[in-house]
Amino acid sequence: MSYADEYLARELAEQGRATPVPPWVRYPDIERFSIGWRMGSGEGYLHLWGGWTGTRTHDELLAYLREFAPIPADFADWAGGLLLPEPCDAHGNPLDWEEAMDAQADHARALGLVAPA
């Protein structure tokens, strides 16, 4: 078993779940743009969660996110990014980073996944 598989198994056992909770649920004290997502426990969990979500279909991810709705407004882009990973403009051109984050957050809001700000 790989380290990532062991880490996931430990988290699922600790959480008493078959699927890992989203990062904002696992670490509610780490704010959206905190360094905590780039270092330490938040970073490790974010990698674990990203690996797990990367193996799920769009429909599975939508059902998963609905389980945790309403998602805090600060994390709307993370939720939307799972469902709309590469947003484009009307001509099919990729959006820049900030525009992509906004489009992803708007997508999650349009699906009714996000708590009012």
C-alpha positions in Angstrom: 0.0 0.0 0.0 1.4 3.4 -0.9 1.8 6.2 1.6 -1.1 8.1 0.0 -3.4 5.1 0.3 -2.3 4.6 3.9 -3.0 8.3 4.7 -6.4 8.1 3.0 -7.3 4.9 5.0 -6.2 6.6 8.3 -8.3 9.7 7.5 -11.4 7.7 6.5 -11.1 5.6 9.7 -10.7 8.7 11.8 -13.6 10.4 10.1 -15.8 7.3 10.2 -16.6 7.8 6.5 -16.3 6.1 3.1 -15.3 9.4 1.5 -13.0 12.1 2.9 -14.6 15.3 4.0 -13.7 18.5 2.1 -10.7 20.4 3.3 -12.9 23.3 4.7 -14.7 20.8 6.9 -11.6 18.9 8.0 -9.7 22.1 8.9 -12.4 24.8 9.6 -9.9 27.1 11.3 -7.7 27.4 8.2 -8.9 30.4 6.2 -9.2 30.1 2.4 -6.1 32.0 1.4 -4.0 31.0 4.5 -0.5 29.6 4.2 -2.0 26.6 6.1 -3.0 25.2 2.8 0.6 25.4 1.5 2.3 24.0 4.6 1.7 21.4 7.2 -1.5 19.5 7.8 -3.7 21.5 5.5 -1.2 21.0 2.6 -1.1 17.2 3.2 -4.8 17.0 3.4 -5.3 19.1 0.3 -3.1 16.7 -1.7 -5.0 13.7 -0.3 -8.3 15.3 -1.2 -7.2 16.4 -4.6 -6.0 12.8 -5.4 -9.3 11.4 -4.3 -11.4 13.9 -6.2 -9.3 13.4 -9.3 -10.6 9.8 -9.5 -14.3 10.7 -9.4 -16.7 11.5 -12.2 -18.5 14.9 -12.6 -21.8 13.3 -11.3 -20.0 11.7 -8.3 -18.4 15.0 -7.4 -21.6 16.9 -7.7 -23.4 14.4 -5.4 -20.4 14.6 -3.0 -20.5 18.4 -2.9 -24.2 18.4 -2.4 -23.7 16.4 0.8 -21.6 19.3 2.2 -23.8 22.1 0.9 -24.0 24.9 1.7 -20.3 25.3 1.1 -18.7 28.4 2.7 -18.6 31.2 0.2 -14.8 31.6 0.5 -14.4 28.0 -0.9 -16.9 28.4 -3.7 -14.0 28.4 -6.3 -12.6 25.1 -4.9 -16.0 23.4 -5.2 -16.7 24.9 -8.7 -13.2 24.0 -9.8 -14.0 20.3 -9.3 -17.0 20.6 -11.6 -15.6 23.2 -14.1 -11.8 22.5 -14.1 -10.9 24.5 -17.1 -13.3 27.4 -17.7 -13.1 29.2 -21.0 -14.5 32.4 -22.6 -17.2 32.4 -25.3 -14.5 31.7 -27.9 -13.1 28.7 -26.1 -10.0 30.5 -24.9 -8.8 29.6 -21.3 -9.5 32.2 -18.7 -6.7 33.8 -16.7 -6.3 32.6 -13.1 -8.5 35.2 -11.4 -11.3 35.0 -14.1 -11.2 31.2 -13.8 -11.6 31.3 -10.0 -14.6 33.7 -10.4 -16.1 31.5 -13.1 -15.7 28.4 -10.9 -17.2 30.1 -7.9 -20.1 31.3 -10.0 -20.7 27.8 -11.3 -20.9 26.4 -7.8 -23.3 29.2 -6.8 -25.5 28.5 -9.8 -25.8 24.9 -8.8 -27.0 26.0 -5.3 -23.9 24.6 -3.5 -22.7 27.8 -1.8 -23.8 29.6 1.3 -24.8 33.2 0.9 -21.8 35.5 1.5 
